[in-house]
Amino acid sequence: MLFDAPVIAPARGLDPAWLDYNGHLNMAYYNVLLDQGADLIFDLFGCGPGYLAARNMSFFTAEAHVCYIRELKPDAMVRVGSWILDFDSKRIHLFQELRHVDGWLSATSETMQLHVDMSGPRTAAMPADILANVTAMAEAHKSLPRPAQAGRSIGIPRGQVRGAC
């Protein structure tokens, strides 16, 4: 299989119900948009909605780090770009950018995805065909530059000057 680097979800607008009292996108819905972008790559792997029914396996998010960089206003149109930073037989280290269609960066997300056998549930190695697709996508993404936001931690640095996400 050939994969885009990064994989870009189609542009979409914001649901008016997702806006908060400040007049911009509520933080929870940045995660909804990013999650829908992740759904696209899982579909490309062969792990879409039918994967659970067919194989009793799925992916769970074990950890997430979101950087909110620039607010989205009600009329915004956005796209999610997703790419693999690393993987092994049970895990995918995923990075995503939420960008306005004009090109500016609104948010980033770094997640650790676990492949899960639902009969446990417990982590389990991906089937060979799925792992082959993940490997092919990771190969397509390996030439992408490492994002500045990847690998960040949360804390209050004492005595250091640090920039925002």
Secondary structure by P-SEA (a helix, b strand, c coil): ccccccccccbbbbccccccccccccaaaaaaaaaaaaaaaaaaacccccccccccccccccbbbbbbcccccccccbbbbbbbccccccccbbbbbbccccccccbbbbbbbbbccccccccccccaaaaaaaaaaaaaacccccccccccccccccccccccc
